Amino acid sequence: MKPISVTQLNNQIKSILESHFQIVLVEGEVSKAVYHSSGHLYFTIKDENSSINCAMWKSNLSKMKFKLKTGEKVLVYGAISLYVPRGEYKLIAQNIEPSGLGALQKAYEQLKEELNRLGYFDEERKKPLPRFPKKIAIVTSATAAALQDMLRIANKRWRLTKFYLFNALVQGDAAAEDIARKIKTADEFIFEDGSGFDLIIVGRGGGSKEDLWPFNERIVADAIFNAKTPVISAVGHEIDYLISDFVADKRAATPSNAMEIALPDGNEILMMLDEMINLFNYKFENILYKKEKQLKHLIEIFESNSLNKKLEIYLQNIEILQNKFNNEMKALLNIKKNRVEILKNEFSALSPLNRLNKLSKEIEIMIIQFKRNIENIFYGKEREIKALKNGFEVLNPENRQREGFVEIAKNGKKINLEDLKINDIFDVLNTRTKVTSKVLEIFNRKDI
């Protein structure tokens, strides 16, 4: 037998393996998986008794929707090949499916778990939606029925918002990248006045899991997560939950529901305005009523403390004194008249001529004394009236100021000049001027 080289042997084995095991479907548990920097995947699958090394080249790996994890059970579809330099054979995978679970569902669960761990779903980072959005960007297909449904609902609810369509692919292999690009474009869009969009709505109508899959892609999740503008995800029907729904600031059950969430109800706003107007009118009238009462009270206080009111009080006191004086004078005159009548009667009763002259003289003296008393009484009362008038004039603020006469006050209280001390701060004031001064020196007149 002629010997052959190791390389020849390995090549023959490679030929036999590849010709007999062109296509195989192998089920096993992943024991390790390495994603190489070259873009290739190297892993091992095993069962209870044995294992086999596997590889998936970059071209096929790019089509996988999920990542391999140790301990997972998978179905590997591919061919057996031998690496001649080392004499090692491997299962070259063309496709990998989770055992008992669809690839799309597996990819969905993996991405959901990863994004949740990274905080993409945290409520704390979700942005609040504007109450009255002026400009809304809609990222969807221009030919989609969902777009017409959204515009129809918007026209019913709120006509003050402007809508801008960013036409995007919503299914197919290129859809995810296109949707992400349109979200980014809408988020960075700047109008001539320097403003951007108040809200972005991303979505499409219902469909199969494959049709809706672009909204489960990482690139779309990243675009929504990184958007500075609030985003509503409105994909499929109410039972459909996509990755975009969890990442977005708000999930809408349907595209139509997105408009119900994004826009206020015009009829409700009108009813609310009516209620606000009624409440405003009620409160305004109540405030006016209270302020009117306060104003009347202030007017009463002002009038009771006004100069005219004080003058009225002084005049009333003067009038009372005048009336009292007149009454006392009348009473005194009546007493004197009665006394004169008594004297006349006595004189008439004692009519001797010799007493007539004496009584006449006494009467003359009494008359003189009476006149003097009357004059003294009138003079005294006149002085009292003048004193009251002078007091009134002195107390009248308009007449208190005389040239060279001022008041001295310290800490808001009137004091005598003799009470001041060195370094005291005091005010010199009259009815029109106030001067703040400081005591530097004190001299007594007897020392000057």
Sequence and secondary structure as in RCSB ss.txt:
>XXXX:A:sequence
MKPISVTQLNNQIKSILESHFQIVLVEGEVSKAVYHSSGHLYFTIKDENSSINCAMWKSNLSKMKFKLKTGEKVL
VYGAISLYVPRGEYKLIAQNIEPSGLGALQKAYEQLKEELNRLGYFDEERKKPLPRFPKKIAIVTSATAAALQDM
LRIANKRWRLTKFYLFNALVQGDAAAEDIARKIKTADEFIFEDGSGFDLIIVGRGGGSKEDLWPFNERIVADAIF
NAKTPVISAVGHEIDYLISDFVADKRAATPSNAMEIALPDGNEILMMLDEMINLFNYKFENILYKKEKQLKHLIE
IFESNSLNKKLEIYLQNIEILQNKFNNEMKALLNIKKNRVEILKNEFSALSPLNRLNKLSKEIEIMIIQFKRNIE
NIFYGKEREIKALKNGFEVLNPENRQREGFVEIAKNGKKINLEDLKINDIFDVLNTRTKVTSKVLEIFNRKDI
>XXXX:A:secstr
     HHHHHHHHHHHHHHH SSEEEEEEEEEEEE TTS EEEEEE SS EEEEEE HHHHTT SS   TT EEE
EEEEEEEETTTTEEEEEEEEEEETTS HHHHHHHHHHHHHHHTTTT GGG     SS SEEEEEE TT HHHHHH
HHHHHHH SS EEEEEE   SSTTHHHHHHHHHHHHHH   TTS   SEEEEEE    HHHHGGGGSHHHHHHHH
H SS EEEEES TT   HHHHHSSEE SSHHHHHHHHS  HHHHHHHHHHHHHHHHHHHHHHHHHHHHHHHHHHH
HHHHTSHHHHHHHHHHHHHHHHHHHHHHHHHHHHHHHHHHHHHHHHHHHS  HHHHHHHHHHHHHHHHHHHHHHH
HHHHHHHHHHHHHHHHHHHHSHHHH  TT  EEEETTEE  GGG  TT EEEEE SS EEEEE      GGG 
